[in-house]
């Protein structure tokens, strides 16, 4: 049962960290729209470095939690079938489904899409003339 708790805890941590990642990106979008679009290249670069450090820290924590989850699922799989609770067996089967794989792909892709979006907004996007 402790392994099931570890898997659920890892999922909760990843969801929480993903929410923080989205919040950081909204802050960068607002900051770019209101301030950084007029800033010098040096300030934009500094803002991007600060953003990158935060995003890499969050992504590293997400990877750590994902590895805890993988180890727990592998440990559940290593138990003899007779010793596995039905919930653990169901979780093990679900972890090999398209749902788990698709979610992992989506979270990884979202991370890169957010990075590319911030790079575009900081360094290539120009505010249309006439906008405040």
N, CA, C and O atoms as a GROMACS GRO file, in nm:
protein
  528
    1UNK      N    1   0.081  -0.119   0.000
    1UNK     CA    2   0.000   0.000   0.000
    1UNK      C    3   0.086   0.127   0.000
    1UNK      O    4   0.045   0.229  -0.054
    2UNK      N    5   0.205   0.121   0.059
    2UNK     CA    6   0.294   0.237   0.059
    2UNK      C    7   0.337   0.273  -0.083
    2UNK      O    8   0.356   0.391  -0.114
    3UNK      N    9   0.351   0.174  -0.168
    3UNK     CA   10   0.389   0.202  -0.307
    3UNK      C   11   0.277   0.276  -0.381
    3UNK      O   12   0.304   0.364  -0.462
    4UNK      N   13   0.153   0.240  -0.351
    4UNK     CA   14   0.040   0.311  -0.412
    4UNK      C   15   0.037   0.456  -0.366
    4UNK      O   16   0.010   0.546  -0.446
    5UNK      N   17   0.065   0.479  -0.240
    5UNK     CA   18   0.069   0.615  -0.187
    5UNK      C   19   0.180   0.694  -0.254
    5UNK      O   20   0.163   0.811  -0.287
    6UNK      N   21   0.295   0.630  -0.276
    6UNK     CA   22   0.406   0.697  -0.343
    6UNK      C   23   0.370   0.737  -0.486
    6UNK      O   24   0.403   0.846  -0.531
    7UNK      N   25   0.302   0.647  -0.557
    7UNK     CA   26   0.260   0.679  -0.694
    7UNK      C   27   0.163   0.796  -0.694
    7UNK      O   28   0.178   0.889  -0.774
    8UNK      N   29   0.064   0.793  -0.606
    8UNK     CA   30  -0.034   0.901  -0.601
    8UNK      C   31   0.031   1.033  -0.559
    8UNK      O   32  -0.001   1.139  -0.613
    9UNK      N   33   0.123   1.026  -0.463
    9UNK     CA   34   0.193   1.146  -0.418
    9UNK      C   35   0.275   1.207  -0.531
    9UNK      O   36   0.278   1.328  -0.548
   10UNK      N   37   0.342   1.123  -0.608
   10UNK     CA   38   0.422   1.172  -0.720
   10UNK      C   39   0.332   1.240  -0.824
   10UNK      O   40   0.368   1.344  -0.878
   11UNK      N   41   0.216   1.181  -0.852
   11UNK     CA   42   0.123   1.242  -0.946
   11UNK      C   43   0.075   1.378  -0.895
   11UNK      O   44   0.064   1.473  -0.973
   12UNK      N   45   0.047   1.388  -0.766
   12UNK     CA   46   0.002   1.514  -0.709
   12UNK      C   47   0.112   1.620  -0.718
   12UNK      O   48   0.085   1.736  -0.748
   13UNK      N   49   0.234   1.581  -0.691
   13UNK     CA   50   0.346   1.675  -0.699
   13UNK      C   51   0.367   1.725  -0.842
   13UNK      O   52   0.388   1.844  -0.863
   14UNK      N   53   0.360   1.635  -0.938
   14UNK     CA   54   0.378   1.674  -1.078
   14UNK      C   55   0.266   1.771  -1.120
   14UNK      O   56   0.292   1.870  -1.189
   15UNK      N   57   0.143   1.743  -1.078
   15UNK     CA   58   0.032   1.833  -1.112
   15UNK      C   59   0.052   1.970  -1.050
   15UNK      O   60   0.028   2.072  -1.115
   16UNK      N   61   0.096   1.974  -0.927
   16UNK     CA   62   0.122   2.101  -0.859
   16UNK      C   63   0.235   2.178  -0.927
   16UNK      O   64   0.224   2.298  -0.949
   17UNK      N   65   0.342   2.109  -0.959
   17UNK     CA   66   0.455   2.173  -1.026
   17UNK      C   67   0.418   2.222  -1.166
   17UNK      O   68   0.464   2.327  -1.210
   18UNK      N   69   0.334   2.146  -1.235
   18UNK     CA   70   0.289   2.188  -1.367
   18UNK      C   71   0.207   2.317  -1.357
   18UNK      O   72   0.220   2.405  -1.441
   19UNK      N   73   0.124   2.327  -1.254
   19UNK     CA   74   0.049   2.449  -1.232
   19UNK      C   75   0.140   2.568  -1.206
   19UNK      O   76   0.113   2.678  -1.254
   20UNK      N   77   0.248   2.546  -1.131
   20UNK     CA   78   0.344   2.653  -1.107
   20UNK      C   79   0.414   2.692  -1.236
   20UNK      O   80   0.443   2.810  -1.259
   21UNK      N   81   0.441   2.595  -1.320
   21UNK     CA   82   0.506   2.621  -1.448
   21UNK      C   83   0.415   2.709  -1.535
   21UNK      O   84   0.463   2.803  -1.599
   22UNK      N   85   0.288   2.679  -1.537
   22UNK     CA   86   0.193   2.759  -1.614
   22UNK      C   87   0.187   2.902  -1.558
   22UNK      O   88   0.182   2.998  -1.635
   23UNK      N   89   0.188   2.916  -1.425
   23UNK     CA   90   0.184   3.049  -1.363
   23UNK      C   91   0.306   3.132  -1.400
   23UNK      O   92   0.294   3.250  -1.430
   24UNK      N   93   0.423   3.070  -1.398
   24UNK     CA   94   0.545   3.141  -1.436
   24UNK      C   95   0.536   3.189  -1.581
   24UNK      O   96   0.578   3.300  -1.613
   25UNK      N   97   0.481   3.106  -1.668
   25UNK     CA   98   0.470   3.145  -1.808
   25UNK      C   99   0.370   3.258  -1.828
   25UNK      O  100   0.394   3.347  -1.910
   26UNK      N  101   0.259   3.257  -1.755
   26UNK     CA  102   0.166   3.369  -1.766
   26UNK      C  103   0.231   3.497  -1.716
   26UNK      O  104   0.208   3.604  -1.773
   27UNK      N  105   0.311   3.488  -1.611
   27UNK     CA  106   0.382   3.606  -1.562
   27UNK      C  107   0.480   3.658  -1.667
   27UNK      O  108   0.493   3.779  -1.686
   28UNK      N  109   0.549   3.567  -1.736
   28UNK     CA  110   0.642   3.610  -1.842
   28UNK      C  111   0.567   3.673  -1.959
   28UNK      O  112   0.615   3.770  -2.018
   29UNK      N  113   0.452   3.619  -1.992
   29UNK     CA  114   0.372   3.677  -2.101
   29UNK      C  115   0.327   3.818  -2.064
   29UNK      O  116   0.339   3.911  -2.144
   30UNK      N  117   0.276   3.834  -1.943
   30UNK     CA  118   0.232   3.967  -1.899
   30UNK      C  119   0.350   4.062  -1.890
   30UNK      O  120   0.341   4.178  -1.933
   31UNK      N  121   0.461   4.014  -1.836
   31UNK     CA  122   0.580   4.099  -1.826
   31UNK      C  123   0.632   4.141  -1.962
   31UNK      O  124   0.676   4.254  -1.980
   32UNK      N  125   0.628   4.050  -2.056
   32UNK     CA  126   0.674   4.083  -2.191
   32UNK      C  127   0.580   4.184  -2.256
   32UNK      O  128   0.625   4.280  -2.318
   33UNK      N  129   0.451   4.162  -2.242
   33UNK     CA  130   0.354   4.252  -2.305
   33UNK      C  131   0.364   4.394  -2.249
   33UNK      O  132   0.362   4.492  -2.324
   34UNK      N  133   0.374   4.404  -2.118
   34UNK     CA  134   0.370   4.536  -2.056
   34UNK      C  135   0.506   4.604  -2.041
   34UNK      O  136   0.513   4.727  -2.044
   35UNK      N  137   0.613   4.527  -2.026
   35UNK     CA  138   0.742   4.589  -1.996
   35UNK      C  139   0.856   4.546  -2.089
   35UNK      O  140   0.925   4.630  -2.147
   36UNK      N  141   0.874   4.417  -2.102
   36UNK     CA  142   0.996   4.368  -2.168
   36UNK      C  143   0.998   4.390  -2.318
   36UNK      O  144   1.105   4.384  -2.378
   37UNK      N  145   0.884   4.416  -2.381
   37UNK     CA  146   0.885   4.439  -2.525
   37UNK      C  147   0.960   4.568  -2.559
   37UNK      O  148   1.005   4.584  -2.673
   38UNK      N  149   0.972   4.661  -2.462
   38UNK     CA  150   1.044   4.786  -2.483
   38UNK      C  151   1.185   4.784  -2.422
   38UNK      O  152   1.260   4.881  -2.434
   39UNK      N  153   1.219   4.673  -2.358
   39UNK     CA  154   1.347   4.666  -2.286
   39UNK      C  155   1.462   4.640  -2.382
   39UNK      O  156   1.443   4.599  -2.497
   40UNK      N  157   1.582   4.666  -2.333
   40UNK     CA  158   1.702   4.639  -2.413
   40UNK      C  159   1.724   4.488  -2.423
   40UNK      O  160   1.666   4.409  -2.347
   41UNK      N  161   1.806   4.450  -2.517
   41UNK     CA  162   1.836   4.308  -2.536
   41UNK      C  163   1.900   4.248  -2.411
   41UNK      O  164   1.873   4.133  -2.378
   42UNK      N  165   1.983   4.324  -2.342
   42UNK     CA  166   2.048   4.274  -2.221
   42UNK      C  167   1.946   4.243  -2.112
   42UNK      O  168   1.957   4.141  -2.044
   43UNK      N  169   1.847   4.330  -2.096
   43UNK     CA  170   1.745   4.306  -1.994
   43UNK      C  171   1.657   4.187  -2.033
   43UNK      O  172   1.620   4.107  -1.948
   44UNK      N  173   1.625   4.176  -2.161
   44UNK     CA  174   1.548   4.060  -2.207
   44UNK      C  175   1.626   3.931  -2.182
   44UNK      O  176   1.569   3.831  -2.139
   45UNK      N  177   1.754   3.934  -2.210
   45UNK     CA  178   1.837   3.815  -2.188
   45UNK      C  179   1.843   3.781  -2.039
   45UNK      O  180   1.832   3.664  -2.002
   46UNK      N  181   1.859   3.882  -1.954
   46UNK     CA  182   1.862   3.859  -1.810
   46UNK      C  183   1.729   3.799  -1.762
   46UNK      O  184   1.728   3.705  -1.682
   47UNK      N  185   1.617   3.854  -1.811
   47UNK     CA  186   1.486   3.801  -1.774
   47UNK      C  187   1.472   3.657  -1.819
   47UNK      O  188   1.416   3.574  -1.748
   48UNK      N  189   1.523   3.626  -1.938
   48UNK     CA  190   1.515   3.489  -1.987
   48UNK      C  191   1.600   3.395  -1.904
   48UNK      O  192   1.559   3.282  -1.877
   49UNK      N  193   1.718   3.438  -1.863
   49UNK     CA  194   1.804   3.354  -1.778
   49UNK      C  195   1.734   3.325  -1.645
   49UNK      O  196   1.736   3.211  -1.598
   50UNK      N  197   1.674   3.426  -1.585
   50UNK     CA  198   1.600   3.404  -1.460
   50UNK      C  199   1.484   3.308  -1.481
   50UNK      O  200   1.461   3.218  -1.400
   51UNK      N  201   1.411   3.328  -1.590
   51UNK     CA  202   1.302   3.238  -1.625
   51UNK      C  203   1.353   3.095  -1.645
   51UNK      O  204   1.294   3.000  -1.595
   52UNK      N  205   1.463   3.081  -1.716
   52UNK     CA  206   1.518   2.949  -1.746
   52UNK      C  207   1.561   2.876  -1.619
   52UNK      O  208   1.540   2.756  -1.605
   53UNK      N  209   1.621   2.949  -1.527
   53UNK     CA  210   1.664   2.886  -1.401
   53UNK      C  211   1.542   2.831  -1.326
   53UNK      O  212   1.542   2.718  -1.277
   54UNK      N  213   1.438   2.913  -1.317
   54UNK     CA  214   1.316   2.868  -1.249
   54UNK      C  215   1.251   2.751  -1.319
   54UNK      O  216   1.209   2.654  -1.254
   55UNK      N  217   1.242   2.758  -1.450
   55UNK     CA  218   1.178   2.649  -1.525
   55UNK      C  219   1.259   2.520  -1.516
   55UNK      O  220   1.202   2.412  -1.503
   56UNK      N  221   1.391   2.531  -1.522
   56UNK     CA  222   1.473   2.410  -1.510
   56UNK      C  223   1.462   2.349  -1.372
   56UNK      O  224   1.463   2.227  -1.358
   57UNK      N  225   1.452   2.433  -1.269
   57UNK     CA  226   1.435   2.380  -1.134
   57UNK      C  227   1.302   2.305  -1.122
   57UNK      O  228   1.297   2.195  -1.068
   58UNK      N  229   1.196   2.365  -1.174
   58UNK     CA  230   1.065   2.299  -1.168
   58UNK      C  231   1.066   2.172  -1.252
   58UNK      O  232   1.015   2.068  -1.208
   59UNK      N  233   1.123   2.179  -1.371
   59UNK     CA  234   1.128   2.060  -1.457
   59UNK      C  235   1.209   1.949  -1.391
   59UNK      O  236   1.173   1.832  -1.399
   60UNK      N  237   1.320   1.985  -1.325
   60UNK     CA  238   1.400   1.886  -1.253
   60UNK      C  239   1.322   1.820  -1.141
   60UNK      O  240   1.332   1.699  -1.121
   61UNK      N  241   1.243   1.899  -1.068
   61UNK     CA  242   1.160   1.840  -0.962
   61UNK      C  243   1.053   1.748  -1.021
   61UNK      O  244   1.022   1.644  -0.963
   62UNK      N  245   0.997   1.788  -1.136
   62UNK     CA  246   0.899   1.701  -1.202
   62UNK      C  247   0.962   1.569  -1.246
   62UNK      O  248   0.902   1.463  -1.232
   63UNK      N  249   1.084   1.577  -1.299
   63UNK     CA  250   1.153   1.454  -1.339
   63UNK      C  251   1.184   1.366  -1.220
   63UNK      O  252   1.172   1.244  -1.227
   64UNK      N  253   1.224   1.428  -1.109
   64UNK     CA  254   1.252   1.351  -0.988
   64UNK      C  255   1.126   1.278  -0.943
   64UNK      O  256   1.132   1.158  -0.911
   65UNK      N  257   1.014   1.347  -0.939
   65UNK     CA  258   0.888   1.284  -0.897
   65UNK      C  259   0.847   1.173  -0.995
   65UNK      O  260   0.798   1.068  -0.954
   66UNK      N  261   0.868   1.196  -1.123
   66UNK     CA  262   0.836   1.094  -1.223
   66UNK      C  263   0.922   0.970  -1.204
   66UNK      O  264   0.876   0.857  -1.224
   67UNK      N  265   1.047   0.990  -1.167
   67UNK     CA  266   1.135   0.875  -1.141
   67UNK      C  267   1.093   0.800  -1.016
   67UNK      O  268   1.101   0.677  -1.013
   68UNK      N  269   1.049   0.872  -0.912
   68UNK     CA  270   0.995   0.804  -0.793
   68UNK      C  271   0.876   0.717  -0.832
   68UNK      O  272   0.863   0.603  -0.788
   69UNK      N  273   0.790   0.773  -0.916
   69UNK     CA  274   0.672   0.700  -0.961
   69UNK      C  275   0.712   0.576  -1.041
   69UNK      O  276   0.655   0.468  -1.021
   70UNK      N  277   0.809   0.590  -1.131
   70UNK     CA  278   0.853   0.477  -1.211
   70UNK      C  279   0.911   0.366  -1.123
   70UNK      O  280   0.882   0.249  -1.145
   71UNK      N  281   0.991   0.404  -1.024
   71UNK     CA  282   1.050   0.305  -0.933
   71UNK      C  283   0.940   0.234  -0.854
   71UNK      O  284   0.945   0.113  -0.835
   72UNK      N  285   0.841   0.310  -0.808
   72UNK     CA  286   0.730   0.250  -0.733
   72UNK      C  287   0.651   0.154  -0.821
   72UNK      O  288   0.615   0.045  -0.778
   73UNK      N  289   0.624   0.195  -0.946
   73UNK     CA  290   0.550   0.106  -1.037
   73UNK      C  291   0.632  -0.019  -1.069
   73UNK      O  292   0.576  -0.129  -1.077
   74UNK      N  293   0.762  -0.004  -1.086
   74UNK     CA  294   0.847  -0.120  -1.110
   74UNK      C  295   0.848  -0.213  -0.989
   74UNK      O  296   0.851  -0.335  -1.004
   75UNK      N  297   0.846  -0.155  -0.870
   75UNK     CA  298   0.844  -0.236  -0.748
   75UNK      C  299   0.712  -0.310  -0.735
   75UNK      O  300   0.709  -0.425  -0.691
   76UNK      N  301   0.602  -0.245  -0.772
   76UNK     CA  302   0.472  -0.314  -0.771
   76UNK      C  303   0.475  -0.429  -0.871
   76UNK      O  304   0.426  -0.538  -0.842
   77UNK      N  305   0.533  -0.404  -0.989
   77UNK     CA  306   0.542  -0.509  -1.091
   77UNK      C  307   0.630  -0.626  -1.048
   77UNK      O  308   0.609  -0.738  -1.093
   78UNK      N  309   0.728  -0.600  -0.962
   78UNK     CA  310   0.818  -0.706  -0.918
   78UNK      C  311   0.756  -0.794  -0.810
   78UNK      O  312   0.806  -0.904  -0.783
   79UNK      N  313   0.646  -0.749  -0.749
   79UNK     CA  314   0.580  -0.831  -0.648
   79UNK      C  315   0.513  -0.950  -0.715
   79UNK      O  316   0.465  -0.938  -0.828
   80UNK      N  317   0.511  -1.064  -0.649
   80UNK     CA  318   0.435  -1.178  -0.705
   80UNK      C  319   0.287  -1.141  -0.718
   80UNK      O  320   0.232  -1.069  -0.634
   81UNK      N  321   0.225  -1.189  -0.822
   81UNK     CA  322   0.084  -1.153  -0.847
   81UNK      C  323  -0.006  -1.187  -0.730
   81UNK      O  324  -0.102  -1.115  -0.704
   82UNK      N  325   0.023  -1.293  -0.660
   82UNK     CA  326  -0.059  -1.333  -0.547
   82UNK      C  327  -0.051  -1.233  -0.432
   82UNK      O  328  -0.145  -1.223  -0.353
   83UNK      N  329   0.059  -1.160  -0.423
   83UNK     CA  330   0.077  -1.063  -0.314
   83UNK      C  331   0.027  -0.923  -0.349
   83UNK      O  332   0.024  -0.836  -0.262
   84UNK      N  333  -0.011  -0.901  -0.473
   84UNK     CA  334  -0.057  -0.768  -0.515
   84UNK      C  335  -0.204  -0.750  -0.482
   84UNK      O  336  -0.287  -0.839  -0.505
   85UNK      N  337  -0.236  -0.633  -0.429
   85UNK     CA  338  -0.377  -0.598  -0.406
   85UNK      C  339  -0.441  -0.571  -0.542
   85UNK      O  340  -0.372  -0.532  -0.637
   86UNK      N  341  -0.571  -0.590  -0.552
   86UNK     CA  342  -0.639  -0.561  -0.679
   86UNK      C  343  -0.617  -0.416  -0.727
   86UNK      O  344  -0.607  -0.391  -0.847
   87UNK      N  345  -0.611  -0.322  -0.634
   87UNK     CA  346  -0.588  -0.183  -0.671
   87UNK      C  347  -0.448  -0.167  -0.732
   87UNK      O  348  -0.431  -0.097  -0.831
   88UNK      N  349  -0.350  -0.233  -0.671
   88UNK     CA  350  -0.213  -0.227  -0.723
   88UNK      C  351  -0.205  -0.291  -0.861
   88UNK      O  352  -0.136  -0.240  -0.949
   89UNK      N  353  -0.275  -0.399  -0.880
   89UNK     CA  354  -0.277  -0.465  -1.012
   89UNK      C  355  -0.342  -0.374  -1.116
   89UNK      O  356  -0.294  -0.362  -1.228
   90UNK      N  357  -0.452  -0.310  -1.078
   90UNK     CA  358  -0.519  -0.217  -1.169
   90UNK      C  359  -0.430  -0.099  -1.204
   90UNK      O  360  -0.426  -0.056  -1.319
   91UNK      N  361  -0.360  -0.045  -1.105
   91UNK     CA  362  -0.269   0.066  -1.131
   91UNK      C  363  -0.156   0.024  -1.223
   91UNK      O  364  -0.117   0.099  -1.312
   92UNK      N  365  -0.105  -0.095  -1.203
   92UNK     CA  366   0.002  -0.145  -1.289
   92UNK      C  367  -0.045  -0.160  -1.434
   92UNK      O  368   0.028  -0.125  -1.526
   93UNK      N  369  -0.166  -0.210  -1.452
   93UNK     CA  370  -0.219  -0.224  -1.588
   93UNK      C  371  -0.248  -0.086  -1.649
   93UNK      O  372  -0.222  -0.064  -1.768
   94UNK      N  373  -0.300   0.004  -1.568
   94UNK     CA  374  -0.329   0.139  -1.618
   94UNK      C  375  -0.201   0.212  -1.656
   94UNK      O  376  -0.200   0.291  -1.750
   95UNK      N  377  -0.093   0.186  -1.583
   95UNK     CA  378   0.034   0.255  -1.613
   95UNK      C  379   0.091   0.215  -1.748
   95UNK      O  380   0.178   0.284  -1.801
   96UNK      N  381   0.044   0.107  -1.803
   96UNK     CA  382   0.091   0.064  -1.935
   96UNK      C  383  -0.008   0.100  -2.046
   96UNK      O  384   0.006   0.056  -2.160
   97UNK      N  385  -0.108   0.181  -2.011
   97UNK     CA  386  -0.210   0.216  -2.107
   97UNK      C  387  -0.174   0.344  -2.183
   97UNK      O  388  -0.077   0.412  -2.150
   98UNK      N  389  -0.252   0.375  -2.284
   98UNK     CA  390  -0.234   0.496  -2.362
   98UNK      C  391  -0.252   0.621  -2.277
   98UNK      O  392  -0.193   0.725  -2.307
   99UNK      N  393  -0.333   0.612  -2.171
   99UNK     CA  394  -0.360   0.727  -2.087
   99UNK      C  395  -0.233   0.776  -2.017
   99UNK      O  396  -0.203   0.896  -2.018
  100UNK      N  397  -0.160   0.685  -1.956
  100UNK     CA  398  -0.036   0.723  -1.889
  100UNK      C  399   0.068   0.771  -1.990
  100UNK      O  400   0.136   0.871  -1.967
  101UNK      N  401   0.080   0.702  -2.099
  101UNK     CA  402   0.178   0.740  -2.202
  101UNK      C  403   0.142   0.875  -2.263
  101UNK      O  404   0.229   0.960  -2.282
  102UNK      N  405   0.016   0.894  -2.294
  102UNK     CA  406  -0.028   1.020  -2.353
  102UNK      C  407  -0.009   1.138  -2.259
  102UNK      O  408   0.030   1.247  -2.301
  103UNK      N  409  -0.038   1.117  -2.132
  103UNK     CA  410  -0.018   1.223  -2.033
  103UNK      C  411   0.129   1.261  -2.022
  103UNK      O  412   0.162   1.380  -2.017
  104UNK      N  413   0.216   1.163  -2.019
  104UNK     CA  414   0.360   1.191  -2.011
  104UNK      C  415   0.408   1.268  -2.134
  104UNK      O  416   0.486   1.362  -2.122
  105UNK      N  417   0.361   1.228  -2.250
  105UNK     CA  418   0.399   1.298  -2.373
  105UNK      C  419   0.347   1.442  -2.371
  105UNK      O  420   0.419   1.534  -2.409
  106UNK      N  421   0.223   1.460  -2.327
  106UNK     CA  422   0.163   1.593  -2.322
  106UNK      C  423   0.241   1.685  -2.228
  106UNK      O  424   0.270   1.799  -2.263
  107UNK      N  425   0.275   1.636  -2.109
  107UNK     CA  426   0.347   1.720  -2.013
  107UNK      C  427   0.484   1.757  -2.066
  107UNK      O  428   0.527   1.871  -2.052
  108UNK      N  429   0.554   1.663  -2.128
  108UNK     CA  430   0.684   1.694  -2.186
  108UNK      C  431   0.672   1.792  -2.301
  108UNK      O  432   0.751   1.886  -2.311
  109UNK      N  433   0.576   1.770  -2.388
  109UNK     CA  434   0.558   1.861  -2.502
  109UNK      C  435   0.518   2.001  -2.454
  109UNK      O  436   0.563   2.101  -2.510
  110UNK      N  437   0.435   2.008  -2.352
  110UNK     CA  438   0.392   2.138  -2.300
  110UNK      C  439   0.512   2.217  -2.248
  110UNK      O  440   0.519   2.338  -2.265
  111UNK      N  441   0.604   2.149  -2.184
  111UNK     CA  442   0.724   2.217  -2.132
  111UNK      C  443   0.800   2.285  -2.246
  111UNK      O  444   0.840   2.400  -2.234
  112UNK      N  445   0.821   2.214  -2.355
  112UNK     CA  446   0.895   2.271  -2.467
  112UNK      C  447   0.816   2.378  -2.539
  112UNK      O  448   0.874   2.477  -2.585
  113UNK      N  449   0.686   2.362  -2.551
  113UNK     CA  450   0.602   2.464  -2.614
  113UNK      C  451   0.607   2.594  -2.534
  113UNK      O  452   0.613   2.703  -2.591
  114UNK      N  453   0.603   2.582  -2.402
  114UNK     CA  454   0.610   2.702  -2.318
  114UNK      C  455   0.744   2.773  -2.335
  114UNK      O  456   0.748   2.896  -2.344
  115UNK      N  457   0.852   2.698  -2.341
  115UNK     CA  458   0.985   2.758  -2.362
  115UNK      C  459   0.990   2.832  -2.496
  115UNK      O  460   1.034   2.947  -2.502
  116UNK      N  461   0.946   2.765  -2.600
  116UNK     CA  462   0.950   2.825  -2.733
  116UNK      C  463   0.863   2.950  -2.738
  116UNK      O  464   0.900   3.050  -2.801
  117UNK      N  465   0.748   2.947  -2.673
  117UNK     CA  466   0.660   3.063  -2.671
  117UNK      C  467   0.725   3.183  -2.603
  117UNK      O  468   0.716   3.295  -2.652
  118UNK      N  469   0.790   3.160  -2.490
  118UNK     CA  470   0.855   3.270  -2.419
  118UNK      C  471   0.972   3.324  -2.500
  118UNK      O  472   0.992   3.445  -2.506
  119UNK      N  473   1.049   3.236  -2.563
  119UNK     CA  474   1.161   3.282  -2.647
  119UNK      C  475   1.107   3.369  -2.761
  119UNK      O  476   1.162   3.475  -2.790
  120UNK      N  477   1.000   3.324  -2.825
  120UNK     CA  478   0.940   3.402  -2.934
  120UNK      C  479   0.894   3.539  -2.884
  120UNK      O  480   0.924   3.641  -2.945
  121UNK      N  481   0.819   3.539  -2.773
  121UNK     CA  482   0.766   3.666  -2.722
  121UNK      C  483   0.877   3.762  -2.680
  121UNK      O  484   0.868   3.882  -2.704
  122UNK      N  485   0.980   3.710  -2.616
  122UNK     CA  486   1.087   3.797  -2.567
  122UNK      C  487   1.173   3.853  -2.679
  122UNK      O  488   1.208   3.971  -2.678
  123UNK      N  489   1.207   3.771  -2.774
  123UNK     CA  490   1.309   3.812  -2.870
  123UNK      C  491   1.259   3.841  -3.012
  123UNK      O  492   1.331   3.906  -3.088
  124UNK      N  493   1.141   3.797  -3.048
  124UNK     CA  494   1.097   3.814  -3.187
  124UNK      C  495   0.965   3.889  -3.202
  124UNK      O  496   0.943   3.954  -3.305
  125UNK      N  497   0.877   3.882  -3.103
  125UNK     CA  498   0.747   3.946  -3.112
  125UNK      C  499   0.760   4.096  -3.097
  125UNK      O  500   0.836   4.144  -3.012
  126UNK      N  501   0.688   4.170  -3.178
  126UNK     CA  502   0.683   4.315  -3.168
  126UNK      C  503   0.538   4.356  -3.141
  126UNK      O  504   0.445   4.309  -3.206
  127UNK      N  505   0.522   4.443  -3.045
  127UNK     CA  506   0.389   4.493  -3.012
  127UNK      C  507   0.338   4.576  -3.129
  127UNK      O  508   0.410   4.661  -3.180
  128UNK      N  509   0.214   4.553  -3.172
  128UNK     CA  510   0.159   4.632  -3.284
  128UNK      C  511   0.154   4.780  -3.250
  128UNK      O  512   0.126   4.816  -3.136
  129UNK      N  513   0.180   4.867  -3.348
  129UNK     CA  514   0.176   5.011  -3.322
  129UNK      C  515   0.035   5.055  -3.281
  129UNK      O  516  -0.065   5.004  -3.332
  130UNK      N  517   0.030   5.148  -3.191
  130UNK     CA  518  -0.098   5.201  -3.147
  130UNK      C  519  -0.152   5.133  -3.023
  130UNK      O  520  -0.245   5.184  -2.961
  131UNK      N  521  -0.096   5.019  -2.984
  131UNK     CA  522  -0.139   4.953  -2.860
  131UNK      C  523  -0.067   5.016  -2.742
  131UNK      O  524   0.049   5.055  -2.753
  132UNK      N  525  -0.136   5.025  -2.628
  132UNK     CA  526  -0.070   5.088  -2.511
  132UNK      C  527   0.045   5.006  -2.457
  132UNK      O  528   0.109   5.045  -2.359
   0.00000   0.00000   0.00000
